[in-house]
Amino acid sequence: MTSWNLAGLRTGQPLSHYSTYEIGGEARFVGRPQTQDQLQELLEMAYRSGITPIFFGGGSNMLFPDRPDPDAMFLTTREMTEIKLEGDRLYVSAGMSMSMLAVIGYGLGIADFDFTFLLPGTVGGGIYMNAKYFDRHISDNLVQVHYIDVQAPGRIQTVSREACNFGYKKSVFQANRSSWLIVGAEFKLSSSAQAAVLPTLPEMVALQEGKQPPIRLTEFASHFIQWLEGKEEAGGVSSTLAPMRRIIQDRMGKMHFSYPSCGSVFKNNYSVGEPIGKLADQLHLRGVQRGNARISPVHGNVIQNVGGATAADVVDLIRHVQDAFDRHYGFVPEPEVVIIEGKTSSLHQ
Ligand SMILES: Cc1cc2nc3c(=O)[nH]c(=O)nc-3n(C[C@H](O)[C@H](O)[C@H](O)COP(=O)(O)OP(=O)(O)OC[C@H]3O[C@@H](n4cnc5c(N)ncnc54)[C@H](O)[C@@H]3O)c2cc1C
């Protein structure tokens, strides 16, 4: 086991520190590579030692277990934040915060990513779920995605946007969930930006110094709201800042950052005609609580951690909602949140 002394490997880490739910017990191994080389070393070591890698990014759509499997390595790409610009092509590593992408877009004078402002999570997790805000998706400007197949580590492979099979909260990466690890992606920008600008953007400087946006939702929101207020005070470009201001109003109005959560718990079922939140409201599910997990009083598709909730509390509420929907509407809503089984849990997603 001496060879486990690798760059980017931590032991005995509470997974609650890696999740916007602030839920999750102590993991024996957590991999936090900063470079592709470190990532490859961790994957090869896991492969050789029979340790199962469980991938994640910003932990904003994950429910980690109360008792994590000691034979698993929880591997986050969150610290892989390389960014390169060539003409109208922007390459970002999987760990780039989606909200930071909006900020960098602002610095480059393009509005391509303003919809990702205050969208928690990373580009890797965003591509996995085809993250969206209103009618815009992270896949809209995507050209191709680079990934490692952990069944054949050592080689970076590329998949085109067309082959990613993007749909509503859907991508080819979900079909290859335990084996395809996204390392980076290329986006086509609406106009060519000056590569020379990138290194001097204050946001880039902060990134290079390792100052990443916080995971805890209240701090995450303040971090970006302060940035916006600074730009507004300095007389920044109001046509780009105004949409970001509207996003703040929308998300604050829905209490997105008031309690730890994963945002929407279930995918909408468009064949039913109404979003899950509205259907839940008709069943008076808002405010229902199990342990320390509660259905948000302002949004029927959000389960909040009101303080010290366990994964079991959240799963209990998920099942409660699924049973109610099955009885009243005749279908079981599909979780959007990715539920990781613990050592003794029998839950299947
Ligand atoms: C307050 C709040 C508001 C939200 N609002 C929205 C919203 O408006 N729209 C929306 O779409 N989502 C929203 N979400 C959900 C979440 O932010 C997105 O799903 C986001 O894309 C998750 O990114 P992540 O990096 O946190 O992924 P994680 O939660 O870390 O992981 C989610 C899934 O992605 C996979 N994954 C992550 N990184 C990689 C990688 N590098 N390679 C392969 N697979 C990977 C994981 O294996 C996992 O299956 C919200 C969440 C919160 C907490």
The ligand as a Tripos MOL2 file, in Angstrom:
@<TRIPOS>MOLECULE
LIG
   53    58     1     0     0
SMALL
NO_CHARGES

@<TRIPOS>ATOM
      1 C1        -28.8900   25.0310   -5.8400 C.3       1 LIG1
      2 C2        -28.7600   24.1740   -7.0650 C.ar      1 LIG1
      3 C3        -29.3080   24.6210   -8.2640 C.ar      1 LIG1
      4 C4        -29.1850   23.8420   -9.4180 C.ar      1 LIG1
      5 N1        -29.7190   24.3260  -10.5880 N.ar      1 LIG1
      6 C5        -29.5810   23.5960  -11.7080 C.ar      1 LIG1
      7 C6        -30.0830   24.0970  -12.9550 C.ar      1 LIG1
      8 O1        -30.6050   25.2020  -13.0490 O.2       1 LIG1
      9 N2        -29.9330   23.3240  -14.0600 N.ar      1 LIG1
     10 C7        -29.3190   22.1090  -14.0040 C.ar      1 LIG1
     11 O2        -29.1870   21.4530  -15.0420 O.2       1 LIG1
     12 N3        -28.8320   21.6100  -12.8410 N.ar      1 LIG1
     13 C8        -28.9380   22.3220  -11.7010 C.ar      1 LIG1
     14 N4        -28.4420   21.8410  -10.5270 N.ar      1 LIG1
     15 C9        -27.8440   20.4940  -10.4800 C.3       1 LIG1
     16 C10       -26.3200   20.4400  -10.7130 C.3       1 LIG1
     17 O3        -25.7270   21.6780  -10.4480 O.3       1 LIG1
     18 C11       -25.9820   20.0010  -12.1280 C.3       1 LIG1
     19 O4        -26.5080   18.7060  -12.3940 O.3       1 LIG1
     20 C12       -24.4790   19.9680  -12.4090 C.3       1 LIG1
     21 O5        -24.3050   19.6800  -13.7720 O.3       1 LIG1
     22 C13       -23.7260   18.9310  -11.5780 C.3       1 LIG1
     23 O6        -22.3480   19.1730  -11.7580 O.3       1 LIG1
     24 P1        -21.3000   18.6210  -10.7050 P.3       1 LIG1
     25 O7        -19.9400   18.9230  -11.2060 O.co2     1 LIG1
     26 O8        -21.6170   19.1130   -9.3580 O.co2     1 LIG1
     27 O9        -21.5620   17.0660  -10.8030 O.3       1 LIG1
     28 P2        -21.6170   16.0210   -9.5910 P.3       1 LIG1
     29 O10       -22.8030   16.3050   -8.7540 O.co2     1 LIG1
     30 O11       -20.3080   15.9910   -8.9210 O.co2     1 LIG1
     31 O12       -21.8520   14.6710  -10.3870 O.3       1 LIG1
     32 C14       -23.0950   14.4380  -11.0300 C.3       1 LIG1
     33 C15       -22.9240   13.2920  -12.0310 C.3       1 LIG1
     34 O13       -21.9710   13.6960  -13.0100 O.3       1 LIG1
     35 C16       -20.9380   12.7340  -13.1000 C.3       1 LIG1
     36 N5        -19.6840   13.4360  -13.3150 N.ar      1 LIG1
     37 C17       -19.2280   14.5550  -12.6800 C.ar      1 LIG1
     38 N6        -18.0120   14.8720  -13.1580 N.ar      1 LIG1
     39 C18       -17.7110   13.9330  -14.0980 C.ar      1 LIG1
     40 C19       -16.5860   13.7010  -14.9360 C.ar      1 LIG1
     41 N7        -15.5250   14.5040  -14.9130 N.pl3     1 LIG1
     42 N8        -16.6260   12.6390  -15.7860 N.ar      1 LIG1
     43 C20       -17.6900   11.8070  -15.8340 C.ar      1 LIG1
     44 N9        -18.7780   11.9680  -15.0550 N.ar      1 LIG1
     45 C21       -18.7700   13.0150  -14.1990 C.ar      1 LIG1
     46 C22       -20.9220   12.0130  -11.7470 C.3       1 LIG1
     47 O14       -20.3950   10.7120  -11.8870 O.3       1 LIG1
     48 C23       -22.3800   12.0170  -11.3860 C.3       1 LIG1
     49 O15       -22.9850   10.8870  -11.9710 O.3       1 LIG1
     50 C24       -28.5260   22.6040   -9.3600 C.ar      1 LIG1
     51 C25       -27.9540   22.1710   -8.1560 C.ar      1 LIG1
     52 C26       -28.0530   22.9560   -7.0230 C.ar      1 LIG1
     53 C27       -27.4100   22.5020   -5.7480 C.3       1 LIG1
@<TRIPOS>BOND
     1     1     2 1
     2     2     3 ar
     3     2    52 ar
     4     3     4 ar
     5     4     5 ar
     6     4    50 ar
     7     5     6 ar
     8     6     7 ar
     9     6    13 1
    10     7     8 2
    11     7     9 ar
    12     9    10 ar
    13    10    11 2
    14    10    12 ar
    15    12    13 ar
    16    13    14 ar
    17    14    15 1
    18    14    50 ar
    19    15    16 1
    20    16    17 1
    21    16    18 1
    22    18    19 1
    23    18    20 1
    24    20    21 1
    25    20    22 1
    26    22    23 1
    27    23    24 1
    28    24    25 2
    29    24    26 1
    30    24    27 1
    31    27    28 1
    32    28    29 2
    33    28    30 1
    34    28    31 1
    35    31    32 1
    36    32    33 1
    37    33    34 1
    38    33    48 1
    39    34    35 1
    40    35    36 1
    41    35    46 1
    42    36    37 ar
    43    36    45 ar
    44    37    38 ar
    45    38    39 ar
    46    39    40 ar
    47    39    45 ar
    48    40    41 1
    49    40    42 ar
    50    42    43 ar
    51    43    44 ar
    52    44    45 ar
    53    46    47 1
    54    46    48 1
    55    48    49 1
    56    50    51 ar
    57    51    52 ar
    58    52    53 1
@<TRIPOS>SUBSTRUCTURE
     1 LIG1         1 GROUP 0 **** ****
